[in-house]
């Protein structure tokens, strides 16, 4: 990852007062602001590199990859050797970085979960102090219009992905680039373009580089140089984009007085503990990340801090360095005292890390919690785990024994942490104990590979992965749902319905599986089955406009015009200009012989969209129902002319 540098001599004088002891923290603890007296407020540049393990970066001792930009930043600043993320999930981890809050506190524990307005972000805090704020993301999973709602709060400009249909003429998804991911160079180019138009500072700019995330497809020449370890090739490429960004900042004259933070959101399993990617487990392979901090000036160049720190400490550090008062609630502490003290002498315990992942709940498996403190790791799971990290840094020898003093001590410590957190959601709602993710990792790897293959139009390969997953776990609702989606995409709607029905039976609380079942049944002509599935889906998630519109069409097929009209009207309450809803409502009105009710909107519709043949045909029927035969014939001729 990029290397944040040391701390400027000015910041040494602004030491935080009253640092909270490092035991289980009071979750509302805050860091006192400093009173740094810069001639001008420092720019702040946050660089997050997705899926970056600390032990795959040159300045962290890895010899199989070249990361000169990160290495140079580390030489210019402070490198934290023992930095850890609280979550191995991109959205969750980035929210933690930008709010200084634990995942359980900010509540964004899965994709698509909105960030509550009660939690303020770095951008909001800095913007109030005159900062121009901008964010440039490398993946759609951080898009604030879809999978990361609320993440754009406080940013003057947030570089979301275009709202365009990414499907080609044959209905297939176009390539991944530009649709779900941007190359790092494109992200940096966007940031440079924005900066050139907003020269006046101070600036807070966040650049997110997604490249090391799987699938590992580095561009040339990195694809050739690292052909035998493509993950490292992605890291080397990401490093080259950092080099460009840093060179740009230097040329713009803002580097010297800038605060630069470079970190990873999480690591990557790479097969350790059976985990190929990340999200499911809380081992160091996915929690240990690089963290580099460059402060204004040249003090403390090439400083190394070996004390354990966390991503919740990043925001308090930025606020302390800029003199901005912290919010009432922070779960981290400023890193400045660690640098101002003796960085070469690490605290024997460091700052305890509370790790958490709710990602297993997506598959119906148990969520995990972990506590990393005093060179010990406790993982709270259906089958708990205990590791001596000093003797066993790879976490290969589980020392858990229910009666052991260490196990009881760590269990009590994590219970103390959890007592300060909001109640868990999801896991506590089940009657039966959820499976331990350790027992499901092979299935999860297959499901992930199937998703990538399906997205890349390799349907046969995706089907093989899913069928193998079902051989291992016939009751996997996710495998059935993915296989149903695959069959649907290939046009085998009857087979799709079989798998989607099984998915809905295995996970009856999943409204999406029921909606997709309704889609498959509608396509295969099973109108009563489609009706029942869609109604069940809408009972759980009433705001689904697509489900309402589809249910309206199903009711039309069932000749139940009254209920069809109800569904279209409900959809139009959400989106009054929705064409499908307007035409569906008109069809339902015509079926009920309410020609006068249908006429006004159909006339308005055809004026704004005179080439819509369906609207013209419906308008002709309304005219004819009202006895306006001449108007009906004229409108039918207009519709027929569109076929030519």
Secondary structure as GFF3:
##gff-version 3
##sequence-region A 1 644
A	DSSP	alpha_helix	9	12	.	.	.	ID=ss1
A	DSSP	beta_strand	44	49	.	.	.	ID=ss2
A	DSSP	three_ten_helix	54	56	.	.	.	ID=ss3
A	DSSP	three_ten_helix	58	60	.	.	.	ID=ss4
A	DSSP	alpha_helix	68	76	.	.	.	ID=ss5
A	DSSP	beta_strand	78	84	.	.	.	ID=ss6
A	DSSP	alpha_helix	90	99	.	.	.	ID=ss7
A	DSSP	alpha_helix	103	106	.	.	.	ID=ss8
A	DSSP	alpha_helix	122	127	.	.	.	ID=ss9
A	DSSP	beta_strand	132	136	.	.	.	ID=ss10
A	DSSP	three_ten_helix	140	142	.	.	.	ID=ss11
A	DSSP	beta_strand	157	159	.	.	.	ID=ss12
A	DSSP	alpha_helix	184	197	.	.	.	ID=ss13
A	DSSP	beta_strand	203	209	.	.	.	ID=ss14
A	DSSP	alpha_helix	222	225	.	.	.	ID=ss15
A	DSSP	alpha_helix	230	251	.	.	.	ID=ss16
A	DSSP	beta_strand	259	264	.	.	.	ID=ss17
A	DSSP	three_ten_helix	272	274	.	.	.	ID=ss18
A	DSSP	alpha_helix	284	287	.	.	.	ID=ss19
A	DSSP	beta_strand	288	294	.	.	.	ID=ss20
A	DSSP	beta_strand	303	305	.	.	.	ID=ss21
A	DSSP	beta_strand	309	310	.	.	.	ID=ss22
A	DSSP	alpha_helix	313	322	.	.	.	ID=ss23
A	DSSP	alpha_helix	336	340	.	.	.	ID=ss24
A	DSSP	beta_strand	353	357	.	.	.	ID=ss25
A	DSSP	three_ten_helix	359	363	.	.	.	ID=ss26
A	DSSP	beta_strand	368	373	.	.	.	ID=ss27
A	DSSP	beta_strand	376	380	.	.	.	ID=ss28
A	DSSP	beta_strand	385	388	.	.	.	ID=ss29
A	DSSP	alpha_helix	405	419	.	.	.	ID=ss30
A	DSSP	three_ten_helix	427	429	.	.	.	ID=ss31
A	DSSP	three_ten_helix	437	439	.	.	.	ID=ss32
A	DSSP	alpha_helix	441	455	.	.	.	ID=ss33
A	DSSP	alpha_helix	459	472	.	.	.	ID=ss34
A	DSSP	alpha_helix	477	489	.	.	.	ID=ss35
A	DSSP	alpha_helix	493	506	.	.	.	ID=ss36
A	DSSP	alpha_helix	511	523	.	.	.	ID=ss37
A	DSSP	alpha_helix	527	540	.	.	.	ID=ss38
A	DSSP	alpha_helix	545	557	.	.	.	ID=ss39
A	DSSP	alpha_helix	561	574	.	.	.	ID=ss40
A	DSSP	alpha_helix	579	591	.	.	.	ID=ss41
A	DSSP	alpha_helix	595	608	.	.	.	ID=ss42
A	DSSP	alpha_helix	613	625	.	.	.	ID=ss43
A	DSSP	alpha_helix	629	641	.	.	.	ID=ss44
###
